[in-house]
């Protein structure tokens, strides 16, 4: 009784195809990283603006709370 096994073909077309797929995946990965880290990306710029606005609002709220705490401590 012999155990069947698959012998991977060494066809040059298969090797070229596999290398082509690997290159395509590498190009996709690099271009994806470059696009989303680009300063020209509109989505990133909008997100940054909204985060800065939210940070300002939170800082203002924090300052109001700190002032209220000082007033509370002075009245106690």
Order of alpha helices (4+ residues) and beta strands (2+ residues): alpha-alpha
